[in-house]
Amino acid sequence: MSYPVAYTGDVPVAGAEDLRQVLYWHPALEIAGGGQVRIPLTAPSYSGRFRVVAEGWKADGTPVRAEYTFEVE
């Protein structure tokens, strides 16, 4: 068993084409009750529509899910 590893959106080598499809992944992110989290990202070098999905559990075990989309031109 190992601790979950996060991918926090490191941008590839400067000058290389950025074709990432996953911009951020954090399997153990904790947010205080009623709180917010702001995650700055760098979008890839291609245009498209991206989907942000946040899933998890409240302290009492109730599932939580939120989804948001944005476009890069």
C-alpha positions as CSV (number, residue, x, y, z in Angstrom):
1,M,0.0,0.0,0.0
2,S,1.3,3.5,-0.8
3,Y,0.1,7.0,-0.2
4,P,-1.9,8.4,-3.1
5,V,0.2,10.5,-5.5
6,A,-1.0,13.8,-6.8
7,Y,-0.3,15.3,-10.3
8,T,-0.5,19.1,-9.8
9,G,-0.2,20.2,-13.4
10,D,3.5,20.5,-14.1
11,V,4.0,22.0,-17.5
12,P,6.2,20.0,-19.9
13,V,9.6,21.2,-21.0
14,A,9.6,24.7,-22.2
15,G,9.3,24.9,-26.0
16,A,7.7,21.4,-26.3
17,E,4.1,21.1,-27.5
18,D,1.8,20.7,-24.5
19,L,-0.7,17.9,-25.2
20,R,-1.7,17.1,-21.6
21,Q,-5.2,15.7,-21.2
22,V,-5.1,15.6,-17.4
23,L,-4.4,19.1,-16.0
24,Y,-4.7,18.3,-12.3
25,W,-5.3,15.2,-10.2
26,H,-5.2,15.1,-6.4
27,P,-6.7,11.9,-4.8
28,A,-6.4,13.2,-1.2
29,L,-7.3,16.9,-1.3
30,E,-9.1,18.0,1.8
31,I,-11.5,21.0,2.1
32,A,-12.8,22.3,5.3
33,G,-16.6,22.1,5.7
34,G,-18.3,25.0,3.8
35,G,-14.8,26.0,2.4
36,Q,-13.4,26.5,-1.0
37,V,-10.2,25.7,-2.8
38,R,-8.7,27.6,-5.7
39,I,-6.4,25.6,-8.0
40,P,-4.4,27.6,-10.5
41,L,-3.6,25.7,-13.7
42,T,-1.9,26.2,-17.0
43,A,-4.0,25.1,-19.9
44,P,-2.5,23.0,-22.7
45,S,-1.4,24.5,-26.0
46,Y,-4.4,23.2,-28.0
47,S,-8.0,24.6,-28.1
48,G,-10.9,22.6,-26.7
49,R,-13.5,22.2,-24.0
50,F,-12.3,20.9,-20.6
51,R,-14.3,19.4,-17.8
52,V,-13.5,19.8,-14.1
53,V,-14.9,17.1,-11.9
54,A,-14.6,17.0,-8.1
55,E,-15.8,13.9,-6.3
56,G,-15.5,12.9,-2.7
57,W,-17.1,12.3,0.7
58,K,-18.3,14.5,3.5
59,A,-17.1,13.5,7.0
60,D,-20.4,11.6,7.6
61,G,-19.8,9.5,4.4
62,T,-22.3,11.4,2.2
63,P,-21.0,11.5,-1.4
64,V,-20.3,14.9,-3.0
65,R,-19.9,15.7,-6.7
66,A,-19.5,18.9,-8.7
67,E,-18.7,19.5,-12.4
68,Y,-17.7,22.5,-14.4
69,T,-16.6,23.1,-18.0
70,F,-14.4,25.7,-19.6
71,E,-13.0,26.4,-23.1
72,V,-9.6,27.2,-24.3
73,E,-9.4,29.1,-27.6
